[in-house]
Amino acid sequence: MEDIEDGSECVLKCTKHGWKLDVKTMRYINPPDSFRQEQLVPEITEDGRLTLNELRPPQPWEQDPRERLPLEVGEVKVTYFTHACMEFNFNGTLFFTDPWLTGPAFSRGWWLMHEPPSDWLERLAKADLIYISHCHSDHLSYPTLKLLAEKNPDIPIYVGDTSMPVFCKLEQSGIKLNNINVLKFGVWFKVNDDLRFMIMMDGVHPDMDTCILIDYKGHWILDTVDCTNPNGGRLPPGVDMMLSDFAGGASGFPMTFSGGKYTEEWKSQFIKRERNKLLYYKTQVVRDVSPLLYTPFAGYFVEAHPSDKYVRDTNTKNDPAALNGLITKYSPDIRTWTPRPGAVLDLQKVINGDSDYVTDPPPSAKFMKDRWDFDEYVNKTNQCAFDEIFAYPEWIPFYFKWTKFCNYNLVIRMIETDDQFEPIKGAYDFYVDFSGPEPTFPTERPSGDINYLEMKNRIGVHRETVKKGLFWDDLYIGFNNRISREPDTFHYQFWNHMQILLKVKQPDWEGFLRDMKAKNAPRLDVWHPDKLEDISGTCPSIPNGNPVTPKPTPNGNHWGRYIPIMASAVVALAAIAYMARTRIS
């Protein structure tokens, strides 16, 4: 599929997002100036197939091997709470993962699909340790941690030593957690004589994503969470239990895009195709690891707010039962578990081959959520639209110079809107040109060969992002903007900077206001909506806490990460080598 910029060189093109790799230089043509693909070693197999192989270092779990000891029934129990939160009970030692148990994620874009057990807070506060995989808010949930800190601020929490610290915004949150431990990758951490674990990085997003391998008496549980390429594709075979994401739909692409090819028909076909590819990719990874039991998790979210009905209807997600069905079809020796909140798995019963290895909650137990405290969280976000800093138009150069993004051929147009992406009183509409050593702010779109990106942003989420110096995940992954671009190119450097490389410390808005007032800077008469309620636009009025329950889509819930477009492209290229080596047959 040769395009005009390809010339006569050999170029591989990703069919998902159009990424192009010049295999002569192993650098990407599109997106430009992104990164270099590590060298792959070609080999011809005995049957004449070409394989591309990555050079792999020793496996970290091979350090300090130990004997696999027998377990008793009931000695290791696994309870599903919701999304990516599991409670592992290792003979009385309670080990929780990724507790998102209340409130939204990505500002107001994601809400819990499942109702966690009613005593979740008491049980979480009694945990012996908690593992948090990365800083995205569906795993690092500050609303959850706020309640936890009020009960047990000294609870031990473990994270990986990522270049983007998991708790980079803890001080800003005001939450007091006194026992956060950062562990080096690929090293066993001893909890007690029977229990240890190691945290491993993601091969695609080593700066933020992690996974975990738990060892209890020589029995291994592998939780790859959201990793696109966990531990660079080097995974221990034959673990007792494996957990991973499965659903897809964890980014704004392509639902929030418009113009050009992004018709509703194109989006529908793209989503259907990508979800199917993800199902088969996950099936192959699970087959390669060959666990005794596999469970899909970390995908149980819903775009529950009524203003996100379009995304909820468009963003179909994989059904965990469909993935488990494929695994059963192609790997009948691997047992599967589609979890329900409060269900308990007994690991020794899995090992024994017993049929009753899961105890489900009583039929009367609540399963699907039908109440979300929308107003509590959305109003808090929207209140940022009324912050005084936005009375002064100079907030725009102040903020974008704070981001330190520059020297890149890109102009963006930022348009503030109501929750329906319609015009709203007091909104800003402005351009930022990043092509020079400092951002400039033209009054109209520049002409010439300049990349252009236009974003309509919900005013409350946009201003909260600016005011608090947050990463742009809330805007993009939270479905809180609408995007068009010319040409249709993913700008890796821009998104990587805005989603990962922003400063940890927020802009000095107090100093900004002092300066504005000291120099009597121009101040707008109208710079916010008349009242908070105006931000919702023409969104149907639904009583807070009692909306109509969104039905799980026929293909139901979450994958990816975050710079999701980048991740998908790298996976597609890696999958060429992987699928050539091992195919479903």
RASUL-V680542 format. One line per field, one symbol per residue. burial: # if it has 9 or more other C-alpha atoms within 8 Angstrom, else .. Layout:
burial: ???
//
This chain:
burial: .....#....#.##.########..######..#.........#.....####.......#...........##################..#########.##############...#...##.#########.######.######..##.########.###........#.#.##..#.###.......############.#########################......##############..####...##..###..##.##..###.###.##.#####################.##..######..##.###.....##################.....#...#.....#.##.###..##########..#####.#.#.###.#.###..############..##.#..#######.#####.......##################.#################...#..#..#####..#...##....##..#..........###..#.####.#....####.......###########.#######..##..#.....
//
